Every structure is written in C-alpha cells, then in structure tokens.
Amino acid sequence: MKKTTICSICKINPKINTSYCSECSKEYFRTYRKNNLEKRKSDPARYKNNPKYKLKRQEYEKKYREKNGENLKKYGNEYNRSQRKKVLIHYGSQCACCGENQIEFLAIDHINGGGRQHRNSITTSIYRWIINNKFPSGFQVLCHNCNSAKSYYGVCPHMTMKQIMPVEK
C-alpha cells in the first residue's frame, strides 16, 4: 500500500511517493526549465557525445528490437501505409493520366521530373516529406504504369493517344 502524505510546497494537496503534488511538481519543473535555459541550450546532446552512453543505448535498442521486432515492423508498415494513403488522397487518389483509382496501383509523381534527385536529397520517405512540407504543388498521382512510361518515354502513351484521338463527348 502506498503511503500518502502532504506536499512539501503547498502543504495542502496529497502526494504519493514523491516530494510534491502533481500541480507543484509541474510548476517546479516549469520554473527549472525556464531558469536553466542557457544550461540546456549550451549542451543539448550531453549524453549523445558520451561513448558509455552511446554503447548502453545501442545495447538497449538492439535488445528492444530483438524482443519487439515483429510489432515494430507491423507498426512501421501500418504507419507508412497511412502516410502514403493520406498523400494520395490529398492529390486526388486517381491517376491523372488514365483515371486508375485502385490505391495499390497509384504512386506520387513529380510533375516537372527530377524525382530521383529529389528522393536522393531527402532523408525520409517522399510521403513523409510531402506531409511535413504541407503538401506542396508540383506533385500528381499517377498509376505505376503511367509513371513508368513517363519515366522511360518522357510522356505516357495515354497522353499521346489523347492528342492523336481526342475524346468526343
């Protein structure tokens, strides 16, 4: 059974196995962070540069991945799919060329080309980059067939067919 006593600051609220109640604790740490701002800014990675800390952290992460590998993989796959779906829905969720709307067949395309250089220059997936940059213009949804054709031939065959035989209404 936990021993309940009174907060050492406010002398009113009960505390459980700590020196302060939750309200006083929040205020104490808020004040501490405010008063020690320079100290915190001067050495934000005080542990990251410590070789002992790095080694312990690596060992811990390795054990954690071994123990929870399947769950981490499952969560990662679900997260990546949700990010991809969010981006595809934002940009129209159907191929801008042929109208394909099966989400498994769709991809993001750089309208003006340069996708390979752009992907190589960013450190996250293209979908995360787009979300973090608030869905910038310059992207469109294409199915994988149209995207590949645009990459290989410079233009999708659907576009050349539309130019040769305009769709009559």
Secondary structure, DSSP 8 states (H G I E B T S, - for coil): ---EEE-TTTSSSEEESSSS-HHHHHHHHHHHHHHTHHHHHH-TTTTTT-HHHHHHHHHHHHHHHHHHHHHHHHHHHHHHHHHHHHHHHHTTSS-TTT----GGGEEEEETTS-HHHHHHH-SS-HHHHHHHTTS-SSEEEEEHHHHHHHHHHSS-HHHHHHHHS----
